[in-house]
Amino acid sequence: MVSCFPPLKYHTLSGRYRLNKIMPLRFGQTAMEFEATAQRIIVDGIPDFSRVDAVDVVRDCVQEGFSVVELTLDAQHIIPNLFTPESINRLVDLKDELGHSYTAHLPFWSIELASFNEHVRKGCIESTIESIELTKPLNPEAYVLHTTGDLGAYVSSLNYGGSVVQLLCTLLAGYAATSVEEIISRTEIDPRKLAIENVEFPFDIMRPVIDDLDVSICFDTAHLLSEMSGTESIMDFYQAHKDRITEIHLQDGTITRYDGAVAREDHIALGRGIMGDEVLREFLLALIKDDFDGPVIFELTKQETRESLDRIKKVVPEVL
């Protein structure tokens, strides 16, 4: 068993769960969730970026009872002065005050570390390095990284015959490996702090790259359920990759096939998708059995997070 929450002055988790008890899993929440952040910024149709302060947002997350907060670093390019050296120092002070920890989700919007285009790829490397250097004072438990983006998703979905798609994806994985290698070299971070997320790209092609670079894995359950990264089950993926999984993004997902088209839904509350209670229970109990002590992050709205925690409380109360 590991301690989920430090002995802080707050005593509720979403109003129902005690904060100062020993819990097997360390649940956390992403800060700067897009919809909630947009609602803070835009009032009566008028945007005012001064309404959002990183310290206030993180404090809210901790007061909800979460001991881990994931910072969405794309926000630094959308909201002026949100993440600056000064605000990062304030977040360090907040960490000292409240005793929580951070993870950092590196930018992925418009980022393509696997690009064939060297100019694009170099720019994405610079953006990633900038975010790592900015957040180093926070000592994040993990830096979550998408090694492929829209190009990887497009290529992997091509309906070409033979082994053409596999070959193209292997080439993209090679470019991604070169990018990640440069990021590690220039930032001098521990490679194991980089957690490569399973995204819309064949994970069986990316896994050898992960091993070669000695980096870690962030397992997003919704991306797997919606068959973005493969078709295996939650448990099969976990058993195959648990040796390198250091962070989990826990959420439900769906996939629906129509005539020649596929509709996916990810990042939805537990119980709303196709995971099912039996799988949820088996998965979370396996984490406990294996003494998993990494963050389990909800990339959801506050309401969806509460709904997911209620689902967990009903299905597998042992982890709360």
Summary of the structure (lengths in Angstrom):
residues: 320
radius of gyration: 19.3
end to end distance: 11.6
largest distance: 60.2
contacts: 1072
relative contact order: 0.12
helix: 47%
strand: 18%
